[in-house]
């Protein structure tokens, strides 16, 4: 199904037999924001707490914004592909794009605020990768067939 | 990005009227804040009650407003949603910023202090 927002959602089965949802998402701030809202709406609330959903949305926002701002920095027509496989107790995400590769071919580290410094002395950037590492598990970055590939797992309704 | 600002005693309370401070609104947020804090009183409380979510770009924009305000005028926050609280906790930003449960709590803290 596809709407005026350009987001296409397909339901099916992964090669391993898991229930799969696949999405094509316009690589814009608006496109990724709407996609996250739709994905949150697809999650079975009987198996996920509000905190689980918050964490999933945080991971998706950081992963997708990073693609819009860096991989597709010089392109307006980028499309982000995502598969979400049911992997109880959680979801397995794979996000791919054909934008420019990560510098040095790997994910930067990211950092928290420095508790020894005052608020106005903190860095303005670098929190995104820390956030996604905090909320996602088994996060990797690969460059496969000229595409960036970001697999990770989000636990739902289970001990993390 | 819509803001509403109100001076209560010696305190400027700025309320963000958008649902999110994120990659799409961070620059506007910074520009609008720059306008209202220019000739503001010493104490500024940012009321985030209507804000449902914030991402790392939004967090960076808040830090950049704090840099504009400088060491003598710390920006205090109030009314964080559970999702916004999670972002502040996971980045440890909650350990370096004064966070009040609500705007009322922030103003109450002021009247007790004065």
Interface residues (C-beta under 8 A of the other chain):
Chain A: X29 X30 X33 X50 X51 X54 X55 X57 X58 X61 X62 X65 X68 X69 X112 X113 X114 X115 X117 X118 X119 X120 X122 X123 X124 X125 X126 X127 X128 X130 X131 X134 X135
Chain B: X20 X22 X23 X24 X53 X55 X56 X57 X59 X60 X61 X63 X64 X66 X67 X69 X70 X71 X74 X75 X82 X83 X86 X87 X90 X91 X92 X93 X95 X96 X97
